[in-house]
């Protein structure tokens, strides 16, 4: 049987950023009415290629055809006019606008705002009904969980008439249930004749949802496979160029003295809502404790209180034998001085200053260290030498310590944060979402580093929405639900048992 009609074709796409050749003579055909996965390591050129399709960048050479016709995509408006929509990894929404206002923003067709809003509201209802994308049109974006914010981004694209929808790492911020719902939406869109291009690093999702998958490596398109005729192992090897260990190899933990104790910690958010409710836990040297739970059940606020970022309402924290009062204004610098390092969940808002160069972010929070001082000023040579060592040790790409951090891929930005915190040789390491937005090769690397730190006697607390990651890394698993720790299990606990606890149901109690 011949190939179906192409929705979009790329022919000889080439793109450079200075000395870095991000895309190398790329050709790709995406069939109409299919879900086509694009995978590759961080820095492989996936996002650059999609940004060319959507008009954020212009290729240095090559052409784009939509529906068989050559198109010039000079900006996102031209992409939208060609029927291309994009849902970005980091949502392009105005937080203090409503859903309706965000959908109509940039697509107003009338000087009369009220009539425009009424028209958008009517069209939104139709789109929500047809595509199972229910969301309150009058809700403020800042009040919506990330799963619903993503629905708004999809609705924006559909409202603008997108027939080709690009999604960049769409499940990176979703719970498993939200990801399942998204996949159902994508399947329905495919049945309606829409074409989906899915950028992801999660190979099991590629296998579950796509019809075809293309693999990029070091800026080149190295393979395209029919999904039903490939495997996770083959795709991983194509991505990295070598066989990849898809499981975490670690020996038995040898826990020693207690490094961190949290007693009866209660934390409220800015609205006065209790997010962490009377939580107690212990963390010992030489062990990894994982916290599982659906996003939004207090994990973020717990980490922020432990690391001195957020003030608690009540409770006590003991770090390396010294009692601290978390109800007083916190000081993350003081926690670092006492032997704690922190990899925050949101690297963009809390882990990095994106306009800074890589070498500047590589010492962020530790800039007062004497090793980086030259009298009253920073020693730039020492900073850059330190950054180059971290680049080599953590395989950060591109290997350019003067590059603005915003120009690194998400996975390489994550490595910048991990290198900064891990290389301080802390007694206690707190990690939020260690591999969010990270490719399979980098996941293997990060997991090995975490296990090596455990084996070196460090106490490690990991929060992740990836249940597979929690089960693979942890020596003990704590489950949070509605701000409380509702259970503790060993690493051999089944996904089903942990899933019930994450939903607030204790299987053991239910059986009694």
Number of C-alpha atoms within 10 A of each C-alpha: 3 4 7 11 13 17 21 21 19 19 15 16 21 22 23 14 10 7 6 10 14 20 25 18 15 18 16 16 16 24 20 21 22 24 26 27 28 24 29 30 26 27 23 24 24 26 20 21 24 20 19 21 29 23 20 17 17 20 22 13 13 15 18 21 19 17 14 12 10 13 14 14 23 16 16 19 16 16 22 20 13 20 17 26 28 25 22 18 19 13 14 13 20 14 15 13 16 19 29 23 23 22 26 18 13 10 13 14 12 11 8 9 12 10 12 17 17 12 15 21 19 10 14 25 15 14 17 16 11 13 16 15 20 16 17 15 18 12 15 18 22 14 12 17 13 18 18 19 21 26 20 29 22 22 25 25 22 21 18 17 16 22 23 29 23 27 21 22 21 22 23 20 20 21 19 16 11 16 17 15 16 20 18 15 18 22 19 15 20 18 12 12 14 19 26 28 21 25 24 24 28 19 18 10 17 24 20 11 18 22 17 22 24 23 22 24 22 19 23 21 23 15 14 18 16 13 20 12 8 14 14 16 14 12 26 25 15 21 28 20 12 11 14 18 15 13 12 16 12 15 8 9 17 13 18 14 13 16 22 25 19 21 16 14 23 25 26 19 15 6 6 8 9 17 21 27 20 18 18 16 14 15 23 24 23 26 26 27 25 27 23 30 30 22 20 16 20 24 27 19 23 23 22 22 22 27 26 21 19 23 22 25 18 17 18 18 24 18 20 17 12 11 13 16 15 26 19 13 11 20 14 19 15 12 19 21 11 15 16 26 26 25 24 24 23 14 19 15 10 11 21 22 17 17 13 16 18 31 26 21 25 28 22 17 15 17 16 12 10 11 13 19 15 12 8 6 9 16 15 14 12 15 21 21 13 18 25 20 13 22 23 11 11 18 15 25 19 14 14 16 24 14 15 17 23 16 16 20 23 22 21 25 26 28 25 28 22 24 23 23 24 17 11 15 15 20 24 29 25 23 22 22 22 25 23 22 25 25 25 25 22 21 21 18 16 20 20 16 16 21 22 14 23 24 20 14 19 25 28 28 24 23 28 22 22 19 19 12 21 24 23 16 23 23 21 21 25 23 26 26 24 19 23 21 25 18 17 18 17 13 16 12 13 11 12 10 14 24 19 13 23 23 15 18 16 16 14 9 7 7 6 5
